[in-house]
Amino acid sequence: MNAMKASLGTVLLLAAVNCGGTDVKDFQYGGGQPGAALAEGGEIRHENVRIFGFPEQTWIMLYQYKGPAVSANAPFPAGSTTATFTGCVDERDPAAQTWPFKPITGATYLDLPKRDLTGTGITGTLDIIKTDPPNTAGNSTTRSYDFTYGGGAPGNPPSGFNGTLTAAESTPGGHYTLDIGQDHTYDYYIPEAYTTPFNIGTRAMSDAVPVPASGDWEFDWTAPANDFGTSGKEHTKKTHFNFTLFVAADDPGLHPQFMCFPEVEGHQKVPADVIAALPAGGLIVHADLSHYMDKADAGGESRRFDLVGIFCNISLFSKM
């Protein structure tokens, strides 16, 4: 649990301070959640997306697996607190990548008897199907999978299962419940909407976000209200975490570079050494993410099952 307590470091703590006076050392990422100490074993990733100025989209992917050890894939890391890459996590080396980018190896993917999703904007029950051929790519993770339920490549409209969904089926602030045939259902929330800095997500592909070629890059936005429970220091199902992610996009695929976390909600500083290390261009993602670590039986193993809701915004960036 010590690793969980350190996760997101000053980011969460300062956010908690900013939302009710909580002492930094009192906030624990995943504190008291059923799956916080268990090995990763699958997730539902449910996103409300704006990308390249396309119409608002819903992305949903679902999977479960057994096999890898508990240490293989942990939750969000802490942003660096050293003089190097302060507030950011270096994701460039695949061997050192963190959740949700670290590759899943040695896993046996499981068939799910049910994939029933209900909630805000969904009429009746949505069956998250396995497409033919099945999806194997991550929604906003750069991971690959043996197979997932749902999913599909970005586009206008997206391909696969995601192309059959409406924007209303990922309503910001919406409450959703998933039934995969376990001894309980799983409920979670998508974070509330906000206006992104530099209109990330609503800019056309021809209109890249200008990133300075050198020096620190600081920017602000109006962050939506956060939820830290009645005590002001709880990680609830409604608690959201903001991040700015830079991804290199080239012919062989997508490669995460740095994930940066705000010092306080609504203000991000990307340090000069991160700027210097970035490629000339790529993707920039600005998002709020809710993450609750529940547990599930995974083929006879008790494993973590992540409930991830995202208000996600994606544009191109170019260093100027």
Secondary structure as a PSIPRED ss2 file (coil, helix, strand):
# PSIPRED VFORMAT (PSIPRED V4.0)

   1 M C   1.000  0.000  0.000
   2 N H   0.000  1.000  0.000
   3 A H   0.000  1.000  0.000
   4 M H   0.000  1.000  0.000
   5 K H   0.000  1.000  0.000
   6 A H   0.000  1.000  0.000
   7 S C   1.000  0.000  0.000
   8 L C   1.000  0.000  0.000
   9 G H   0.000  1.000  0.000
  10 T H   0.000  1.000  0.000
  11 V H   0.000  1.000  0.000
  12 L H   0.000  1.000  0.000
  13 L H   0.000  1.000  0.000
  14 L H   0.000  1.000  0.000
  15 A H   0.000  1.000  0.000
  16 A H   0.000  1.000  0.000
  17 V H   0.000  1.000  0.000
  18 N H   0.000  1.000  0.000
  19 C C   1.000  0.000  0.000
  20 G C   1.000  0.000  0.000
  21 G C   1.000  0.000  0.000
  22 T C   1.000  0.000  0.000
  23 D C   1.000  0.000  0.000
  24 V H   0.000  1.000  0.000
  25 K H   0.000  1.000  0.000
  26 D H   0.000  1.000  0.000
  27 F C   1.000  0.000  0.000
  28 Q C   1.000  0.000  0.000
  29 Y C   1.000  0.000  0.000
  30 G C   1.000  0.000  0.000
  31 G C   1.000  0.000  0.000
  32 G C   1.000  0.000  0.000
  33 Q C   1.000  0.000  0.000
  34 P C   1.000  0.000  0.000
  35 G C   1.000  0.000  0.000
  36 A C   1.000  0.000  0.000
  37 A C   1.000  0.000  0.000
  38 L C   1.000  0.000  0.000
  39 A C   1.000  0.000  0.000
  40 E E   0.000  0.000  1.000
  41 G E   0.000  0.000  1.000
  42 G E   0.000  0.000  1.000
  43 E E   0.000  0.000  1.000
  44 I E   0.000  0.000  1.000
  45 R E   0.000  0.000  1.000
  46 H E   0.000  0.000  1.000
  47 E E   0.000  0.000  1.000
  48 N E   0.000  0.000  1.000
  49 V E   0.000  0.000  1.000
  50 R E   0.000  0.000  1.000
  51 I E   0.000  0.000  1.000
  52 F C   1.000  0.000  0.000
  53 G C   1.000  0.000  0.000
  54 F C   1.000  0.000  0.000
  55 P C   1.000  0.000  0.000
  56 E C   1.000  0.000  0.000
  57 Q E   0.000  0.000  1.000
  58 T E   0.000  0.000  1.000
  59 W E   0.000  0.000  1.000
  60 I E   0.000  0.000  1.000
  61 M E   0.000  0.000  1.000
  62 L E   0.000  0.000  1.000
  63 Y E   0.000  0.000  1.000
  64 Q E   0.000  0.000  1.000
  65 Y E   0.000  0.000  1.000
  66 K E   0.000  0.000  1.000
  67 G C   1.000  0.000  0.000
  68 P C   1.000  0.000  0.000
  69 A C   1.000  0.000  0.000
  70 V C   1.000  0.000  0.000
  71 S C   1.000  0.000  0.000
  72 A C   1.000  0.000  0.000
  73 N C   1.000  0.000  0.000
  74 A C   1.000  0.000  0.000
  75 P C   1.000  0.000  0.000
  76 F C   1.000  0.000  0.000
  77 P C   1.000  0.000  0.000
  78 A C   1.000  0.000  0.000
  79 G C   1.000  0.000  0.000
  80 S E   0.000  0.000  1.000
  81 T C   1.000  0.000  0.000
  82 T C   1.000  0.000  0.000
  83 A C   1.000  0.000  0.000
  84 T C   1.000  0.000  0.000
  85 F C   1.000  0.000  0.000
  86 T E   0.000  0.000  1.000
  87 G C   1.000  0.000  0.000
  88 C E   0.000  0.000  1.000
  89 V E   0.000  0.000  1.000
  90 D E   0.000  0.000  1.000
  91 E C   1.000  0.000  0.000
  92 R C   1.000  0.000  0.000
  93 D C   1.000  0.000  0.000
  94 P H   0.000  1.000  0.000
  95 A H   0.000  1.000  0.000
  96 A H   0.000  1.000  0.000
  97 Q C   1.000  0.000  0.000
  98 T C   1.000  0.000  0.000
  99 W C   1.000  0.000  0.000
 100 P C   1.000  0.000  0.000
 101 F C   1.000  0.000  0.000
 102 K C   1.000  0.000  0.000
 103 P C   1.000  0.000  0.000
 104 I C   1.000  0.000  0.000
 105 T C   1.000  0.000  0.000
 106 G C   1.000  0.000  0.000
 107 A C   1.000  0.000  0.000
 108 T E   0.000  0.000  1.000
 109 Y E   0.000  0.000  1.000
 110 L C   1.000  0.000  0.000
 111 D C   1.000  0.000  0.000
 112 L C   1.000  0.000  0.000
 113 P C   1.000  0.000  0.000
 114 K C   1.000  0.000  0.000
 115 R C   1.000  0.000  0.000
 116 D E   0.000  0.000  1.000
 117 L E   0.000  0.000  1.000
 118 T E   0.000  0.000  1.000
 119 G E   0.000  0.000  1.000
 120 T C   1.000  0.000  0.000
 121 G C   1.000  0.000  0.000
 122 I C   1.000  0.000  0.000
 123 T C   1.000  0.000  0.000
 124 G C   1.000  0.000  0.000
 125 T C   1.000  0.000  0.000
 126 L E   0.000  0.000  1.000
 127 D E   0.000  0.000  1.000
 128 I C   1.000  0.000  0.000
 129 I C   1.000  0.000  0.000
 130 K C   1.000  0.000  0.000
 131 T C   1.000  0.000  0.000
 132 D C   1.000  0.000  0.000
 133 P C   1.000  0.000  0.000
 134 P C   1.000  0.000  0.000
 135 N E   0.000  0.000  1.000
 136 T E   0.000  0.000  1.000
 137 A E   0.000  0.000  1.000
 138 G C   1.000  0.000  0.000
 139 N C   1.000  0.000  0.000
 140 S C   1.000  0.000  0.000
 141 T C   1.000  0.000  0.000
 142 T C   1.000  0.000  0.000
 143 R C   1.000  0.000  0.000
 144 S E   0.000  0.000  1.000
 145 Y E   0.000  0.000  1.000
 146 D E   0.000  0.000  1.000
 147 F E   0.000  0.000  1.000
 148 T E   0.000  0.000  1.000
 149 Y E   0.000  0.000  1.000
 150 G E   0.000  0.000  1.000
 151 G C   1.000  0.000  0.000
 152 G C   1.000  0.000  0.000
 153 A C   1.000  0.000  0.000
 154 P C   1.000  0.000  0.000
 155 G C   1.000  0.000  0.000
 156 N C   1.000  0.000  0.000
 157 P C   1.000  0.000  0.000
 158 P C   1.000  0.000  0.000
 159 S C   1.000  0.000  0.000
 160 G H   0.000  1.000  0.000
 161 F H   0.000  1.000  0.000
 162 N H   0.000  1.000  0.000
 163 G H   0.000  1.000  0.000
 164 T H   0.000  1.000  0.000
 165 L C   1.000  0.000  0.000
 166 T C   1.000  0.000  0.000
 167 A H   0.000  1.000  0.000
 168 A H   0.000  1.000  0.000
 169 E H   0.000  1.000  0.000
 170 S H   0.000  1.000  0.000
 171 T C   1.000  0.000  0.000
 172 P C   1.000  0.000  0.000
 173 G C   1.000  0.000  0.000
 174 G C   1.000  0.000  0.000
 175 H E   0.000  0.000  1.000
 176 Y E   0.000  0.000  1.000
 177 T E   0.000  0.000  1.000
 178 L E   0.000  0.000  1.000
 179 D E   0.000  0.000  1.000
 180 I C   1.000  0.000  0.000
 181 G C   1.000  0.000  0.000
 182 Q C   1.000  0.000  0.000
 183 D C   1.000  0.000  0.000
 184 H C   1.000  0.000  0.000
 185 T C   1.000  0.000  0.000
 186 Y E   0.000  0.000  1.000
 187 D E   0.000  0.000  1.000
 188 Y E   0.000  0.000  1.000
 189 Y E   0.000  0.000  1.000
 190 I C   1.000  0.000  0.000
 191 P C   1.000  0.000  0.000
 192 E C   1.000  0.000  0.000
 193 A C   1.000  0.000  0.000
 194 Y C   1.000  0.000  0.000
 195 T C   1.000  0.000  0.000
 196 T C   1.000  0.000  0.000
 197 P H   0.000  1.000  0.000
 198 F H   0.000  1.000  0.000
 199 N H   0.000  1.000  0.000
 200 I C   1.000  0.000  0.000
 201 G C   1.000  0.000  0.000
 202 T C   1.000  0.000  0.000
 203 R C   1.000  0.000  0.000
 204 A C   1.000  0.000  0.000
 205 M C   1.000  0.000  0.000
 206 S C   1.000  0.000  0.000
 207 D C   1.000  0.000  0.000
 208 A C   1.000  0.000  0.000
 209 V E   0.000  0.000  1.000
 210 P E   0.000  0.000  1.000
 211 V E   0.000  0.000  1.000
 212 P C   1.000  0.000  0.000
 213 A C   1.000  0.000  0.000
 214 S C   1.000  0.000  0.000
 215 G C   1.000  0.000  0.000
 216 D C   1.000  0.000  0.000
 217 W E   0.000  0.000  1.000
 218 E E   0.000  0.000  1.000
 219 F E   0.000  0.000  1.000
 220 D E   0.000  0.000  1.000
 221 W C   1.000  0.000  0.000
 222 T C   1.000  0.000  0.000
 223 A C   1.000  0.000  0.000
 224 P C   1.000  0.000  0.000
 225 A C   1.000  0.000  0.000
 226 N C   1.000  0.000  0.000
 227 D C   1.000  0.000  0.000
 228 F C   1.000  0.000  0.000
 229 G C   1.000  0.000  0.000
 230 T C   1.000  0.000  0.000
 231 S C   1.000  0.000  0.000
 232 G C   1.000  0.000  0.000
 233 K C   1.000  0.000  0.000
 234 E C   1.000  0.000  0.000
 235 H C   1.000  0.000  0.000
 236 T C   1.000  0.000  0.000
 237 K C   1.000  0.000  0.000
 238 K C   1.000  0.000  0.000
 239 T C   1.000  0.000  0.000
 240 H E   0.000  0.000  1.000
 241 F E   0.000  0.000  1.000
 242 N E   0.000  0.000  1.000
 243 F E   0.000  0.000  1.000
 244 T E   0.000  0.000  1.000
 245 L E   0.000  0.000  1.000
 246 F E   0.000  0.000  1.000
 247 V E   0.000  0.000  1.000
 248 A E   0.000  0.000  1.000
 249 A E   0.000  0.000  1.000
 250 D E   0.000  0.000  1.000
 251 D C   1.000  0.000  0.000
 252 P C   1.000  0.000  0.000
 253 G E   0.000  0.000  1.000
 254 L E   0.000  0.000  1.000
 255 H E   0.000  0.000  1.000
 256 P E   0.000  0.000  1.000
 257 Q E   0.000  0.000  1.000
 258 F E   0.000  0.000  1.000
 259 M E   0.000  0.000  1.000
 260 C E   0.000  0.000  1.000
 261 F C   1.000  0.000  0.000
 262 P C   1.000  0.000  0.000
 263 E C   1.000  0.000  0.000
 264 V E   0.000  0.000  1.000
 265 E C   1.000  0.000  0.000
 266 G C   1.000  0.000  0.000
 267 H E   0.000  0.000  1.000
 268 Q E   0.000  0.000  1.000
 269 K E   0.000  0.000  1.000
 270 V E   0.000  0.000  1.000
 271 P C   1.000  0.000  0.000
 272 A H   0.000  1.000  0.000
 273 D H   0.000  1.000  0.000
 274 V H   0.000  1.000  0.000
 275 I H   0.000  1.000  0.000
 276 A H   0.000  1.000  0.000
 277 A H   0.000  1.000  0.000
 278 L C   1.000  0.000  0.000
 279 P C   1.000  0.000  0.000
 280 A C   1.000  0.000  0.000
 281 G E   0.000  0.000  1.000
 282 G E   0.000  0.000  1.000
 283 L E   0.000  0.000  1.000
 284 I E   0.000  0.000  1.000
 285 V E   0.000  0.000  1.000
 286 H E   0.000  0.000  1.000
 287 A E   0.000  0.000  1.000
 288 D E   0.000  0.000  1.000
 289 L E   0.000  0.000  1.000
 290 S E   0.000  0.000  1.000
 291 H E   0.000  0.000  1.000
 292 Y E   0.000  0.000  1.000
 293 M E   0.000  0.000  1.000
 294 D E   0.000  0.000  1.000
 295 K E   0.000  0.000  1.000
 296 A E   0.000  0.000  1.000
 297 D E   0.000  0.000  1.000
 298 A E   0.000  0.000  1.000
 299 G C   1.000  0.000  0.000
 300 G C   1.000  0.000  0.000
 301 E E   0.000  0.000  1.000
 302 S E   0.000  0.000  1.000
 303 R E   0.000  0.000  1.000
 304 R E   0.000  0.000  1.000
 305 F E   0.000  0.000  1.000
 306 D E   0.000  0.000  1.000
 307 L E   0.000  0.000  1.000
 308 V E   0.000  0.000  1.000
 309 G E   0.000  0.000  1.000
 310 I E   0.000  0.000  1.000
 311 F E   0.000  0.000  1.000
 312 C E   0.000  0.000  1.000
 313 N E   0.000  0.000  1.000
 314 I E   0.000  0.000  1.000
 315 S E   0.000  0.000  1.000
 316 L E   0.000  0.000  1.000
 317 F E   0.000  0.000  1.000
 318 S E   0.000  0.000  1.000
 319 K E   0.000  0.000  1.000
 320 M C   1.000  0.000  0.000
